[in-house]
């Protein structure tokens, strides 16, 4: 027995709101990361304040971060920009589910499915790149950060560093994939068709 059409519409709107939340947060994060990779990094690590144990650790960590970024900095920045643009399309498409503004809901549904899938794939690729970066950072920082720093040693353990990247990837890419699958369902297709038929 299928759910009543109004219930499907309410559910689709709730999923669209969730999609807007996921895509906006992930998109903002992607733009922020892209900016950090595009930054010219003209400031030398030698110019960072040292003098105290804490400042020395931060300076060494900054140097490790810079070294870990170098191998694929431009490619990663480009990937993050493309991901952010794709997430922007996903956000706008989800917003149109709530307020179609005269657009056909079937077209909105298809656009949301496509943009969500593309965003999920790009986020997965970026997640793999981020895991590789985290692993490089952990290995380089282990050589530069002075021993005896418990917090630094714990945070820079390769399993922990890679685990954070994997968790973020599964959370965002998984949510987008589930959202795309939901809007591909027969129930949502039928609801969109019914809404388009009811348009004046």
N, C-alpha and C positions, 0 to 999 in steps of 0.2 A: 504494500500500500504506500503510495507516494504521499509526501507531505503537502499540505495545502500551499497554494501559490503564495499567499501573503507570508507564510512562515519561511519559504525559500527566499523571498525577497529580503526579509529581515535578516536572515542568516548571511545572505550575500553581502549585505551592507556591513554587517559586523566583521566579516572576513576582509572586506575592503578597507575598513578602518585599521584592522590589524596590519594589513599590507602597507598602508600609508605610514604606520608607525615604524615598521621594520625597515622599509625603504628609505624613509627620511633619516633615521638614526644612522643606518649603514652608509647612506650617501654622504651625509655630513662627515662621517669618520673617514670615508674614502677621499673626499676633497682635502681634509686636513692632512692625511698621510701623503697625498700627492704633493701638497705644498711643501712638506718637509723634504721630500725627495727632490723637488725642483729647486729648493733653496740653494744659492750658489756656494754656501759653505766657505765663504772667503775668510771667516774668522778662524785663525789657527788655534789648535788645541793648546799650544804653548801660551796663548794670551789669556787662557782661563785662569781664574784665581786659584792659587794652591795654598801653600803655607800651613794649612791645617790638615789633619788626617781626613776629615770629611770632604774638604775641597779637593784633596788629592785623588780620592776615590772617584768623585764626580768627573774630574778632568780625565782620568784614565778611562772611565766608562764612555765619555764623549768621544774619545779617540777610538775606542773599540767600535762604537756605533758607526763612526765615519768610515772606518775600514770595512765593516760588514756591509755598508751600503754600496761601496764602489763597484763591485762586479756587475750589478744589473740595475744601477740607479735609474738610468733613463728609461729602460724598458719597463721597470716597475712603476715609474711615475706615469708613463703613458697608459699602462694597464689600469691604474687607479682612476685616471681621468675618464677613460672609457666606461669603467664600472660605475662611476658616479653619474655619468650621463644616462646610462641604462637604468639605473635606479631612479633617476629623475622621471624618465618616461613611465616607469612602473608606478611611481607615486601619483603622477598626473592621471594615469589610466584608472587607478583605484579611486581617485577623487571623482572621476567622471561616473563611476558606478553609483556614487552617492548623489551627484548632480549632473545628469547627462547633458543638460543645456541644449536639448533638441537633437543630440546625436543618437543614432541607433544603438541600442544596448548590445545587440549582437556584435557590432563592430567594436564597441568598447570591450566586450568580453574577450574577443579574439586578440585585441591589442594588449590587454592586460596579461593574458596567458603567454603571449610571445615575449613580452618584455620581462615578465617574471622568470621565465625559463632562461632567457639570455643572461639576466642578472645572476641567476643561480649558478650558471656555468662559469661566468666571469668571476664570481666570488669564489668558486671552487679553485679556479686557476690562481687567483690572487692568494688564496689560502695556502696553496702549495708553495708559492713564491715566498709568502710570509714565514712559513715553517722553515724554509731553507735559510732565509735571512736570520731567523731566531737562532737556528743551529750555528750559523757562522758567528753571530754575535756572542753566543755562549762560549764558543771555543776561543775566540780572540780575547774576550774579556777575561777568561780564566787565566790567560797569560799576562794580561796587563794590570788587572786589579790586584792590589796587594793582598797576600794571604791573611787570614784571620778576620775577615769581614763576614760574619755568619749570614746576614741578610743577603748580601751580594752573592755569596756562594750558593745559597738556597735558590735565589731567583734565577741564577744563571746556569742551573743544572739543565743539560740538554733535554731530558724527558719533560721537565716542567715547562721550559721555554717552548718546545714544540707542542706540548699538550694544550697550552693556551691558544696557539694558532689553530689547532685542529678543532678545539671547542668552539671558537668564534666562527669558523667556517661551517661547521655542522649546524650551529644555531641559525645563522643567517641563510645560507644556501638551502638548508633543509626546510626552513619556514617558507621561503619563496617557492620551492618546488612543490610543497604541499598546497600552497595557495593557488599555484597554476593548475595543479591537478583538480582542485575543487572547482575552479571556474571552467574546467573542461568537462565536468560531469554532465550527464544527460539532464539532470534536474535543473541545473543552472541554464543550460541551453534552452530548455523548454520555457523557463521563466523569462529569459531574455526575448525569446520569440513572442511570447504572450504580451510582454510589455510593448514590443514594437508594433504588434497588431492593434493594440489599444491606443496608439498614438493618433491624435487627430489629423 
